[in-house]
Amino acid sequence: MMLLELKRIHVPPGQRVLLRDVTWQELETILEDLGEHRAARIAYDRGILEIMAPLPEHEDDKEIIGDLVKALLEELDIEFRCLGSTTFKNQVMAKGIEPDQCFYIKNEAKIRGKKRLDLTVDPPPDLALEVDITSRTHPNIYEALKVPELWRFDKGKLQINVLQDGHYVESQKSLNFPKFKLIETIPQYLEQSTTAGRNATLKAFRLWVQKQIQQQSLNNS
């Protein structure tokens, strides 16, 4: 009955649907029924399932921010794995989430080549990104899953949260990129992409990263 009703539900972009008293088995069945290639994202917290359909501008922002992070990692010559909106869940904790974007960086080697991840044995992503947090605010789920760093982008501002003693603390520096002033820079280049275009923006960002690396090298010499 739940699956029949679920298929009839239409979630307009920017809106969400809440389902209560959803068991873990029902969650697994719903995820299988929804499939991997879908626009809607889910969040699950001890029986409450949220299904949200993002706005088109939400998708633009998360793609560009994700591209900027990839460019930064490439310029730093750091191996990484971007898993997009992969479903991360832990049955013991009865929690699950699908970030807008996520990256394995320090733990990339531990999950390299794996097709399926199990957070009861595998590490969580090193960095998760949530865009438009007014409709999706679930830092408690990320805390429970022990994601070390959570970026929250809303209304043109980037907030960096780092995990300390099991709870997020807002920080001016990224755990993964401590030498870069990303709170100011990421929104600046995201805004630039709306007029200059994606490719031109990424080229400009890469040049900025290269200059930062050179300056840091000079300061350390």
N, C-alpha and C positions, 0 to 999 in steps of 0.2 A: 504494500500500500504506500509506504514512504517513497519508494522509487517512482511509482506512478505519479504521485503528487509532485515529486521533485522535477520530473520531466515537464510538468505543466507550468512550473514556475518560470517566469520571465523576469530577470533582474536588469532593469535599465542601467545604462552606464552611469557610474557615480553613485549608485544605490546599493543597498545590501539587504540580505534576508537572514534572519536569525531563526535557527531551529533548536529547540530545547529537548533535553532528555535523550540525546543521541548517544547510543552505546558505541563502544569502540568497534565492535563488529559492524554496526550500521555505518560508522564512519568509513571503514575499509570498503564496504560495499558501495557507498556513495561515491568515493574517490574513483573506484573502478568504473562505475557507471558514467561519471562525468568525463573520464578519460584524461590523458595528459595534455592533449593539444586543445586547449580551451582558453578563453580570455578571463573567465571568472577565477578568483582566488579564494582560498578557504583559510579559516583560522578555527582551531578547536581547543576548547579549554574546559575540561572536566564536564562534558556532556552538552556544552553549548557550541553549536556549529554556526559559524558566520560564513556566508557566501557573498562575495562582493564583486561587482563588475566595474573595472576602472574606466575612467574617462580617457578619450584619445590623447589629450594633453598630458595626462598622467603617464601614459605609455611613452610619449616623446621624451619626457623628463628622465624617466628611469633608463631609457636606452642611451641617451647622451651621457648621463652621469656614469653609467656602466662602461661606456666607451672611453671616458676620461680615465677611469680607474684602470682599465686594461692598458691604455697608452702609458700611464704612469708605471705600471708593473713591467711593461715591455722595455721602457727606457732604463729602468733600474735592473733589467736582466734578471728578474725574479720569476721563477716558474710559478704558475697559478692555474687554477681550474675554476671557470665561471659556470655555475650551475643554474643560473637564472631563477625561475620560480619553482624549483624542485620542492616537493613536499617533504618537510622534515617533521618527524613525529616520534614520540616516545610513549609506548603503551603504559609503562609503569607510572609515568607522570600524568598520563591521560591528557597530553597536550600535543598540538600539531600546528604548523604554520607554513605558509608559502610566501616567502619574501618576494619583493619586487625584483630583487637581484641579490645574488650572494656569491662570495668568492672563498675558495680554499687557497690560502697563501702559505703560511707557516706549516700547515698540516697537509699541503698538497700531495706530498710524497706518500702519506699514509692512505690516501684514497685514490691514488693514481690507478687508472684502468678499471676501477670498480664500476659496474653498471647499476648496482643498487646499494644504497647505504642504510645502515641500521644504527641509529644513534645510541643504542644500548652497548654497542661495541666500537663504532666509528666516532671520530671527533666531529663536533658541529662545524659549520663554516666559520672561518676566521673573521669574516666581515659580511654583514647583512645590510641591505638598503630597503627602506620603506619610503615611498613618495606619497604625498597628500595624506598626512597622518590624521586629518580631521575625520576621515571615514574608516581608518584602520589603525587603531592605537592598541597594540598588544605587546608592549615591552616586557610584561610579566611572562609571556610565553617564551620569548627569547632568553630571558633571565633563567627560566627553568631549564631550558635546553643548553644553557651555558655557552651561548654565542658571545665570544669575547668583545666584539665591537659592533655597535648598531648605529647606522647613519639614518637620520630621519630628516627628510627634506619636505618643507611645506612653505608655501607663500614666498618662494624665492630665498629661503634661508636654510642653511645646512646646520644641523645639530649633530655633534659627535658624542656618542655615549660609550663609555668603556666599563667593563664588568669589574667591580671591586667588591670582594666579600659577598658575592652572590647577588649584588644589585648594581644597576647602572648609575653611573655618575657622569654628569655632563663634563666634557673635557675640551680644551682648546686644541689639543693635539690628538692625532690618530695613533693608535697602538701600532698599526701596520706601516704608517708613513710619518713617523714622529718629526722628521726634519722639514716637512712641507706644511706651509700655511694654507690648508685646504678649506677651512671654513669660509675664507674670503674668496679664494681662487676658483673653487668648483662652481659656485653660483655665478661668478663673473663670466666664465667660459660657457656655461649653460645659456646665459642670456645672450652672449655673443653669437651662439649657434642659431638663434632665431632670426638674425639679420645676415650673418656671414655664411651660414650653411654649415653642415656637419663637417665635411672634409677640411675646409679652410680653418675651422675652429680647432679640430684635432691637430692639424699641422702647427698652429700657433701654440697650442697647449704643449705639444712635444718640445718645441723650441724653448718654452718657459721652463719645462722640467730639465732640459739639458743645461740651461744656464744655471739653474739651482744646483745641479750636481757639480758643475764646474766651480761654482762659488764655494760650495761646501768642501770640495777637494783643496782649493786654495787656502781656505781657513784652517784646514787640518794639516797643511804642509809646513 
